[in-house]
Amino acid sequence: MTRLAIIPARSGSKRIKNKNFKYFFGKPIINYSIDLAIESKLFDTIHVSTDSEEYLKKISNKKIDTSFKRPKYLSLDSTPLLDVIKYTINKYDKLNIKFTEIFLISSCNPLIKIADLNKGYRLFKKYKFDEVYNLAAKSFVRTSFNSP
C-alpha cells in the first residue's frame, strides 16, 4: 500500500495575500500541514501542489516532494480541487509512481492534530469509505496574521 498526501498551496490568494506563509503562532501556516503529514508517518510521499517557484523554495528544507509545479491554469480561484488531484496523480503516473491511497490536507489548517488524521484514516479503512473529510463544528482562534 502506498499513500500520497497532497497539500494544495496555490499563490495568488485574493483575500489574504500569500496566506500560506503568513505566520500563525510562530511559524508559517503551511508548515503546520507539512509537519503534520511528516510526523504522522502515514505517507510514502508528501507533495505540495503549487504554481509558485517561491513557495517551493520556502519549503525546500522539508522532507517533501517538490519535483514539479502545478500549471497556472490549475491555480485559478475557480479551479476545482479534484482537477488539482487528478493532475498530481497523472504527473506521478508518468513518472511510473503509483499510489493506492490519496489524501488531501489543507495548507491552511493549523488546528488539525495527528490524532485527527489517524482517526480519519482508521475510519476510512474500517468502513471502506471512498472519502473522509475533517470538519470542525466550532473552532475559533483569534490571532493576527503578522510576521514575527
N, C-alpha and C positions, 0 to 999 in steps of 0.2 A: 504494500500500500504506500503510495507516495502522495504527499499533501503539499499543496501550494497555497500560500497566503498572498492575496493581492491587496495592497494598500493604495487606493487611488488618491492621488495628490496633484491635481492639475494646478497650474498657475493661473492667474487672471481672475481671481475671485472679485466680484463686483462690490459686495457689501463690506468685507474686511480684507483689505489688500494683503496678499501673502500670508493669509491666515494660518497656513500650515506651519509657518515658522515664527509665529507670534509666541512670546514667552508666556507660559502658564505655570505659576508656582515654580519658577526657576529653570525651566527648560522649554525648548520649542515644543509646541503642542503635538506635532507629528511624532516626536521621539517617544511619547507615551505609547503610541500604537506599535511603533517599530520595536521598542524594548519589550513590550508585552508579547509580541509574536516570537521574539528571540527567546525570552525567558520561559515561555510556555513549553518549549521543546516539542511542540505538536507538529511543526512544519519541516519538510525537507528543503523547501525553497520559500523564501520571503521576497516578494517583488514589489517595489514601489512603482506604480504606474503613473508616470508624469510626463508632461511635454516640456519640462524645463531642465535645461542643462545646469542652471544654477542650483536647482533643487537636488539634482543628482550629486553635484559637488559637495553640497552641505551634508549629505547623508553618506558620503563615500566611506567614512570611517566605521560604519555599521556593518554587521555581518549579514548583508542582504545582497540580492542580485540587482544590479543597476546596469545590466549589459545592454539594455535597449530602452529607448524612449517611446512614449505614446505619440502618434502623429497629431498635429494641430486640429485636424478635422474631428478627432475624437476627444477634444478638450474644450468644447463649447459648453455654454450654460445648458443648452438643450440636449446634450449628448446623454443617452441612457447608459446607466452603469452596465447593463447587460452587453452593450456594444464594446465597452472597455474590457470586460471579462473575456468576451469572445476573441477580441484582438490579441489579448495576452496569451490565451491558450493556443491560438493559431501560431503565434510567434514561437512559443516553446515547441509546438508540434514540428515546425520547420527546422528546429534545432534537434529534432528527434528526442525530445524530452516529454514524457507523458506523465500525467497526474491522474490519480484515481479519485481524489477529493480536492475540491477548490473552496477556499474560504475567502470572504471579503471582509476586511477590517477597515472601518472608517479611519481616515487620517486625523480626524478631529474628535476623538472620543477618549479624553484623558481619564475618565472615571471608570472605565471598564477594568476589571481585575482578571488575573489569571484564573481564579476560581470560576468566574462567569464564563470564560472561554471554555474551560474544561467541562463545566456543567452543560453548556450548549453542545459540546462535542459528544458527551455521553448520551444526551437526548437524541441527537442526530443518529447515533449508532443503534441505540436501544430500540427506537421506534421506526428506524429505517426511513426517516424523513428525507424529502428531496432538498429541503431548505430549512434553516433555523436562523432566526433574527434575534438580535439583542435589542430590547426596548426598556425604557425606564418609565415607570408610572409617574414618579416625581423625583427629580434630581435638580436641585438648584444650587449653584455656586456663584457667588458674586465675586468678580475679580476684574482687574484691569488688564488689557492686552498690551501692556507696555513692555519694552525690552528692559532687562535688568539694569 
